[in-house]
Amino acid sequence: MTETVADAAHATFTIERVYPQAPARVFNAHADIGLKRRWFAEGEGFTLHHYALDFRVDGRETARFSFEGGPEVTMEMVHQVIVPDRLIVIAYRMAMGDQPISASLATIVFIANGGGTRLTYTEQGVYFAGGGDIQGREEGSRGLLERLAEVLAEGG
């Protein structure tokens, strides 16, 4: 059953990040389940209950996790557009139990930058009261892109 939520806020944010690795390597860290799980789904304080990645157009990425013993959060993503080494467009939804947190469309662009990559992440979303924190989502996205840098530096 889907519950209608009257209190919703819309927002768009963009994050740019430069990585010293080539676009193919940064892109692959989004496509390879082992690498993606390391930077996207695992982390200090997180308990991962489920993670799956089917990296293709119309393929699904799903995760269920909790943070520091808190309530379980579900993330369901569908890959809309994939252009190898250049572009990924995703639509995703997050919920805490039956309560929606957000629904978003995100675009990830990979541009060669010298020997490295300029990654631009743009998210357009609707964030619901009781769980939708726009500033927190942007900070969380920045944290994920930082974790991606760490995994790439480890040889991922």
Number of C-alpha atoms within 10 A of each C-alpha: 4 7 8 8 11 8 10 14 14 13 12 14 15 15 15 13 14 16 21 17 20 18 23 16 18 23 22 15 22 20 18 14 17 12 18 20 18 16 22 19 20 15 14 7 10 14 17 17 13 11 17 15 19 16 16 15 15 14 13 18 19 18 19 19 21 16 14 10 10 10 11 15 20 20 18 16 21 21 19 17 15 17 12 13 19 16 16 22 19 21 19 18 19 22 19 18 11 11 17 22 22 24 20 18 18 20 17 20 20 24 17 18 15 10 10 18 23 20 23 16 20 19 21 16 23 19 23 21 15 13 14 21 16 19 11 10 16 17 13 12 19 17 14 16 21 15 17 22 20 14 16 18 12 8 9 18
